[in-house]
Amino acid sequence: MNRTKAAVVVVTIWLAPVGIALADEIMDWNAAGAAALSSASPAAELRVMATMHIAMHDAVNSIDPRYRPYGFSIPVSMRASKEAAAASAAHDVLAAMAPESKSMLDAALAESLAKVPEGRSKRDGVGAGMAVAEAVLAWRAKDGFEKGAVTPFVMTSAAQFSPPGCPALAGAREVPAWNAAARAASLARGLSPHDNARLFALMYMAEADASLAGPSERCIVSGAAEKVLRLFFGSDSFRLEYVRTAMARAADESSIMLGRKIGAYAVANYLEPR
């Protein structure tokens, strides 16, 4: 975990840009996934992005096991290309879960793999990514999403942290803003692809589960993302800033705290350093 002093990153929800600066395969496919899912509902976007980032993390981690896997480690040579593994894992998940974007995703995969020298390392990396993606997709295919009773990514149940009568507060979409904040922080600190794989998997899993705990994207999902970023980077500089009315304040605070609990739980229990 990167514990270097963090630069101040303030997420102002209604103004935050969705930066698409490219850095490595994790970041490139993070941007590709966000683009492919730009018209999806927040719940659908979070489910697919969390699934994609889990696949990338466990594919890369199978080759170089620095963190505890989510649950999909496979035997593969340590000389396999991590770049090829990440790209093929991301592509296969996105192509299966967002098939309307398959042609764009196929082109992105070709571009990614063209940067990896031909040979056994590349072949092994592609194979690792495909194998992990297949396992992850088979798992998520039975998650109950189509029936409205979704299996969480990190929580034991959707009600694990939910207080009675969790408020439903309307708000602008914040998922792109938090993704932009995570990308900016990663670029500013020069994170490795391996650490990026862990960062985005944790953030999207926490956000996806937060969206199950209550329907308030503005508060619960943002609280989860904020907490993951604070813990990952060891800095309180990540903070949610938006205008709150006196009537909404009490409900906002309880929802934000719920989201923060989910974010803290994800970091404490998943993908820990070995």
Secondary structure as a PSIPRED ss2 file (coil, helix, strand):
# PSIPRED VFORMAT (PSIPRED V4.0)

   1 M C   1.000  0.000  0.000
   2 N C   1.000  0.000  0.000
   3 R C   1.000  0.000  0.000
   4 T C   1.000  0.000  0.000
   5 K C   1.000  0.000  0.000
   6 A C   1.000  0.000  0.000
   7 A C   1.000  0.000  0.000
   8 V C   1.000  0.000  0.000
   9 V C   1.000  0.000  0.000
  10 V E   0.000  0.000  1.000
  11 V E   0.000  0.000  1.000
  12 T E   0.000  0.000  1.000
  13 I C   1.000  0.000  0.000
  14 W C   1.000  0.000  0.000
  15 L C   1.000  0.000  0.000
  16 A C   1.000  0.000  0.000
  17 P C   1.000  0.000  0.000
  18 V C   1.000  0.000  0.000
  19 G C   1.000  0.000  0.000
  20 I C   1.000  0.000  0.000
  21 A C   1.000  0.000  0.000
  22 L C   1.000  0.000  0.000
  23 A C   1.000  0.000  0.000
  24 D C   1.000  0.000  0.000
  25 E H   0.000  1.000  0.000
  26 I H   0.000  1.000  0.000
  27 M H   0.000  1.000  0.000
  28 D H   0.000  1.000  0.000
  29 W H   0.000  1.000  0.000
  30 N H   0.000  1.000  0.000
  31 A H   0.000  1.000  0.000
  32 A H   0.000  1.000  0.000
  33 G H   0.000  1.000  0.000
  34 A H   0.000  1.000  0.000
  35 A H   0.000  1.000  0.000
  36 A H   0.000  1.000  0.000
  37 L C   1.000  0.000  0.000
  38 S C   1.000  0.000  0.000
  39 S C   1.000  0.000  0.000
  40 A C   1.000  0.000  0.000
  41 S C   1.000  0.000  0.000
  42 P H   0.000  1.000  0.000
  43 A H   0.000  1.000  0.000
  44 A H   0.000  1.000  0.000
  45 E H   0.000  1.000  0.000
  46 L H   0.000  1.000  0.000
  47 R H   0.000  1.000  0.000
  48 V H   0.000  1.000  0.000
  49 M H   0.000  1.000  0.000
  50 A H   0.000  1.000  0.000
  51 T H   0.000  1.000  0.000
  52 M H   0.000  1.000  0.000
  53 H H   0.000  1.000  0.000
  54 I H   0.000  1.000  0.000
  55 A H   0.000  1.000  0.000
  56 M H   0.000  1.000  0.000
  57 H H   0.000  1.000  0.000
  58 D H   0.000  1.000  0.000
  59 A H   0.000  1.000  0.000
  60 V H   0.000  1.000  0.000
  61 N H   0.000  1.000  0.000
  62 S H   0.000  1.000  0.000
  63 I H   0.000  1.000  0.000
  64 D C   1.000  0.000  0.000
  65 P C   1.000  0.000  0.000
  66 R C   1.000  0.000  0.000
  67 Y E   0.000  0.000  1.000
  68 R C   1.000  0.000  0.000
  69 P C   1.000  0.000  0.000
  70 Y C   1.000  0.000  0.000
  71 G C   1.000  0.000  0.000
  72 F C   1.000  0.000  0.000
  73 S C   1.000  0.000  0.000
  74 I C   1.000  0.000  0.000
  75 P C   1.000  0.000  0.000
  76 V C   1.000  0.000  0.000
  77 S C   1.000  0.000  0.000
  78 M C   1.000  0.000  0.000
  79 R C   1.000  0.000  0.000
  80 A C   1.000  0.000  0.000
  81 S C   1.000  0.000  0.000
  82 K H   0.000  1.000  0.000
  83 E H   0.000  1.000  0.000
  84 A H   0.000  1.000  0.000
  85 A H   0.000  1.000  0.000
  86 A H   0.000  1.000  0.000
  87 A H   0.000  1.000  0.000
  88 S H   0.000  1.000  0.000
  89 A H   0.000  1.000  0.000
  90 A H   0.000  1.000  0.000
  91 H H   0.000  1.000  0.000
  92 D H   0.000  1.000  0.000
  93 V H   0.000  1.000  0.000
  94 L H   0.000  1.000  0.000
  95 A H   0.000  1.000  0.000
  96 A H   0.000  1.000  0.000
  97 M H   0.000  1.000  0.000
  98 A C   1.000  0.000  0.000
  99 P H   0.000  1.000  0.000
 100 E H   0.000  1.000  0.000
 101 S H   0.000  1.000  0.000
 102 K H   0.000  1.000  0.000
 103 S H   0.000  1.000  0.000
 104 M H   0.000  1.000  0.000
 105 L H   0.000  1.000  0.000
 106 D H   0.000  1.000  0.000
 107 A H   0.000  1.000  0.000
 108 A H   0.000  1.000  0.000
 109 L H   0.000  1.000  0.000
 110 A H   0.000  1.000  0.000
 111 E H   0.000  1.000  0.000
 112 S H   0.000  1.000  0.000
 113 L H   0.000  1.000  0.000
 114 A H   0.000  1.000  0.000
 115 K C   1.000  0.000  0.000
 116 V C   1.000  0.000  0.000
 117 P C   1.000  0.000  0.000
 118 E C   1.000  0.000  0.000
 119 G C   1.000  0.000  0.000
 120 R H   0.000  1.000  0.000
 121 S H   0.000  1.000  0.000
 122 K H   0.000  1.000  0.000
 123 R H   0.000  1.000  0.000
 124 D H   0.000  1.000  0.000
 125 G H   0.000  1.000  0.000
 126 V H   0.000  1.000  0.000
 127 G H   0.000  1.000  0.000
 128 A H   0.000  1.000  0.000
 129 G H   0.000  1.000  0.000
 130 M H   0.000  1.000  0.000
 131 A H   0.000  1.000  0.000
 132 V H   0.000  1.000  0.000
 133 A H   0.000  1.000  0.000
 134 E H   0.000  1.000  0.000
 135 A H   0.000  1.000  0.000
 136 V H   0.000  1.000  0.000
 137 L H   0.000  1.000  0.000
 138 A H   0.000  1.000  0.000
 139 W H   0.000  1.000  0.000
 140 R H   0.000  1.000  0.000
 141 A C   1.000  0.000  0.000
 142 K C   1.000  0.000  0.000
 143 D C   1.000  0.000  0.000
 144 G C   1.000  0.000  0.000
 145 F H   0.000  1.000  0.000
 146 E H   0.000  1.000  0.000
 147 K H   0.000  1.000  0.000
 148 G C   1.000  0.000  0.000
 149 A C   1.000  0.000  0.000
 150 V C   1.000  0.000  0.000
 151 T C   1.000  0.000  0.000
 152 P C   1.000  0.000  0.000
 153 F C   1.000  0.000  0.000
 154 V C   1.000  0.000  0.000
 155 M C   1.000  0.000  0.000
 156 T C   1.000  0.000  0.000
 157 S C   1.000  0.000  0.000
 158 A C   1.000  0.000  0.000
 159 A C   1.000  0.000  0.000
 160 Q C   1.000  0.000  0.000
 161 F C   1.000  0.000  0.000
 162 S C   1.000  0.000  0.000
 163 P C   1.000  0.000  0.000
 164 P C   1.000  0.000  0.000
 165 G C   1.000  0.000  0.000
 166 C C   1.000  0.000  0.000
 167 P C   1.000  0.000  0.000
 168 A C   1.000  0.000  0.000
 169 L C   1.000  0.000  0.000
 170 A C   1.000  0.000  0.000
 171 G C   1.000  0.000  0.000
 172 A C   1.000  0.000  0.000
 173 R C   1.000  0.000  0.000
 174 E C   1.000  0.000  0.000
 175 V H   0.000  1.000  0.000
 176 P H   0.000  1.000  0.000
 177 A H   0.000  1.000  0.000
 178 W H   0.000  1.000  0.000
 179 N H   0.000  1.000  0.000
 180 A H   0.000  1.000  0.000
 181 A H   0.000  1.000  0.000
 182 A H   0.000  1.000  0.000
 183 R H   0.000  1.000  0.000
 184 A H   0.000  1.000  0.000
 185 A H   0.000  1.000  0.000
 186 S H   0.000  1.000  0.000
 187 L H   0.000  1.000  0.000
 188 A H   0.000  1.000  0.000
 189 R H   0.000  1.000  0.000
 190 G C   1.000  0.000  0.000
 191 L C   1.000  0.000  0.000
 192 S C   1.000  0.000  0.000
 193 P H   0.000  1.000  0.000
 194 H H   0.000  1.000  0.000
 195 D H   0.000  1.000  0.000
 196 N H   0.000  1.000  0.000
 197 A H   0.000  1.000  0.000
 198 R H   0.000  1.000  0.000
 199 L H   0.000  1.000  0.000
 200 F H   0.000  1.000  0.000
 201 A H   0.000  1.000  0.000
 202 L H   0.000  1.000  0.000
 203 M H   0.000  1.000  0.000
 204 Y H   0.000  1.000  0.000
 205 M H   0.000  1.000  0.000
 206 A H   0.000  1.000  0.000
 207 E H   0.000  1.000  0.000
 208 A H   0.000  1.000  0.000
 209 D H   0.000  1.000  0.000
 210 A H   0.000  1.000  0.000
 211 S H   0.000  1.000  0.000
 212 L H   0.000  1.000  0.000
 213 A H   0.000  1.000  0.000
 214 G C   1.000  0.000  0.000
 215 P C   1.000  0.000  0.000
 216 S C   1.000  0.000  0.000
 217 E H   0.000  1.000  0.000
 218 R H   0.000  1.000  0.000
 219 C H   0.000  1.000  0.000
 220 I H   0.000  1.000  0.000
 221 V H   0.000  1.000  0.000
 222 S H   0.000  1.000  0.000
 223 G H   0.000  1.000  0.000
 224 A H   0.000  1.000  0.000
 225 A H   0.000  1.000  0.000
 226 E H   0.000  1.000  0.000
 227 K H   0.000  1.000  0.000
 228 V H   0.000  1.000  0.000
 229 L H   0.000  1.000  0.000
 230 R H   0.000  1.000  0.000
 231 L H   0.000  1.000  0.000
 232 F H   0.000  1.000  0.000
 233 F H   0.000  1.000  0.000
 234 G C   1.000  0.000  0.000
 235 S C   1.000  0.000  0.000
 236 D C   1.000  0.000  0.000
 237 S C   1.000  0.000  0.000
 238 F C   1.000  0.000  0.000
 239 R E   0.000  0.000  1.000
 240 L E   0.000  0.000  1.000
 241 E E   0.000  0.000  1.000
 242 Y C   1.000  0.000  0.000
 243 V C   1.000  0.000  0.000
 244 R C   1.000  0.000  0.000
 245 T C   1.000  0.000  0.000
 246 A H   0.000  1.000  0.000
 247 M H   0.000  1.000  0.000
 248 A H   0.000  1.000  0.000
 249 R H   0.000  1.000  0.000
 250 A H   0.000  1.000  0.000
 251 A H   0.000  1.000  0.000
 252 D H   0.000  1.000  0.000
 253 E H   0.000  1.000  0.000
 254 S H   0.000  1.000  0.000
 255 S H   0.000  1.000  0.000
 256 I H   0.000  1.000  0.000
 257 M H   0.000  1.000  0.000
 258 L H   0.000  1.000  0.000
 259 G H   0.000  1.000  0.000
 260 R H   0.000  1.000  0.000
 261 K H   0.000  1.000  0.000
 262 I H   0.000  1.000  0.000
 263 G H   0.000  1.000  0.000
 264 A H   0.000  1.000  0.000
 265 Y H   0.000  1.000  0.000
 266 A H   0.000  1.000  0.000
 267 V H   0.000  1.000  0.000
 268 A H   0.000  1.000  0.000
 269 N H   0.000  1.000  0.000
 270 Y C   1.000  0.000  0.000
 271 L C   1.000  0.000  0.000
 272 E C   1.000  0.000  0.000
 273 P E   0.000  0.000  1.000
 274 R C   1.000  0.000  0.000
